[in-house]
Amino acid sequence: DIGTLGQLRVEVIQANKLVAADWTGTSDPYVRIKLGLCCRQTHAVPMNCSPVWNSSLRLPVNAAHADQDVEVTVWDEDQVKSLRGNDDFLGRLNVPMASILRGPVELPEASLEETKRGTISLRFVFQPLESGSADSDTTVNGKESHKQDTACPAS
């Protein structure tokens, strides 16, 4: 998907020392990226409080998004919703789209908010419409993305 201004590529690299949300003392974390009404998420990494995703997620960017925040949330996936309820919140980070429009934003080990502990490493790159094909690079640090963009499930 390409918006009226272009496309946002979010490279979700890794997290460290996330809160253990499962009774096993671990979590099954995934990352959800939201800009406006558009949402994408990574795959879940099973039983890991310091997961590596190396995923590249792409979201359309429209003029209305220029003054909004890109919302990054980390969740613990609960496979059996009937027993465990909804996925568990592990932390949040907001990044102003205005700063990303000015140039790539690198966040190595940014502290997650609204949680006891945990960091996440991300890179945000805005690709304007005139920069060519939106389907170009799908790698992070020279590695193929583990999973294609996944739209977020309806809440």
SULDA-V389837 format. One record per backbone hydrogen bond with DSSP energy under -1.0 kcal/mol. NH is the residue of the N-H (numbers start at 1). CO is the residue of the C=O. E is the energy in kcal/mol with one decimal. If there is no record, write none. Layout:
BEGIN
nh:NH co:CO e:E
nh:NH co:CO e:E
END
This chain:
BEGIN
nh:3 co:6 e:-2.6
nh:5 co:61 e:-2.6
nh:6 co:61 e:-1.5
nh:7 co:127 e:-2.5
nh:8 co:59 e:-3.4
nh:9 co:125 e:-3.2
nh:10 co:57 e:-3.3
nh:11 co:123 e:-3.3
nh:12 co:55 e:-2.8
nh:13 co:121 e:-2.1
nh:15 co:51 e:-2.4
nh:16 co:119 e:-2.1
nh:18 co:49 e:-3.1
nh:22 co:26 e:-2.8
nh:25 co:22 e:-2.0
nh:30 co:75 e:-2.1
nh:32 co:73 e:-3.0
nh:33 co:40 e:-3.2
nh:34 co:71 e:-2.5
nh:35 co:38 e:-2.4
nh:38 co:35 e:-2.0
nh:40 co:33 e:-2.5
nh:41 co:150 e:-2.0
nh:42 co:31 e:-2.4
nh:45 co:29 e:-2.3
nh:48 co:27 e:-3.3
nh:53 co:13 e:-2.0
nh:54 co:13 e:-1.5
nh:55 co:12 e:-2.3
nh:57 co:10 e:-2.9
nh:59 co:8 e:-2.5
nh:61 co:6 e:-2.5
nh:65 co:62 e:-1.9
nh:66 co:63 e:-1.4
nh:68 co:65 e:-2.1
nh:70 co:95 e:-3.6
nh:71 co:34 e:-2.8
nh:72 co:93 e:-3.1
nh:73 co:32 e:-2.6
nh:74 co:91 e:-2.6
nh:75 co:30 e:-2.7
nh:76 co:88 e:-3.0
nh:77 co:28 e:-2.8
nh:81 co:79 e:-1.0
nh:83 co:80 e:-1.0
nh:84 co:80 e:-2.4
nh:85 co:81 e:-2.2
nh:88 co:76 e:-1.7
nh:90 co:74 e:-3.2
nh:92 co:113 e:-1.6
nh:93 co:72 e:-2.3
nh:95 co:70 e:-2.3
nh:97 co:68 e:-2.8
nh:100 co:96 e:-1.2
nh:101 co:97 e:-2.3
nh:105 co:124 e:-2.2
nh:107 co:122 e:-2.9
nh:110 co:120 e:-2.8
nh:112 co:118 e:-2.7
nh:113 co:92 e:-3.5
nh:119 co:16 e:-2.1
nh:120 co:110 e:-2.1
nh:121 co:14 e:-3.2
nh:122 co:107 e:-1.9
nh:123 co:11 e:-1.4
nh:124 co:105 e:-2.8
nh:125 co:9 e:-2.7
nh:127 co:7 e:-3.6
nh:129 co:5 e:-1.8
nh:131 co:128 e:-2.0
nh:132 co:129 e:-1.1
nh:140 co:143 e:-2.4
nh:143 co:140 e:-2.2
nh:145 co:138 e:-1.4
nh:152 co:39 e:-1.2
END
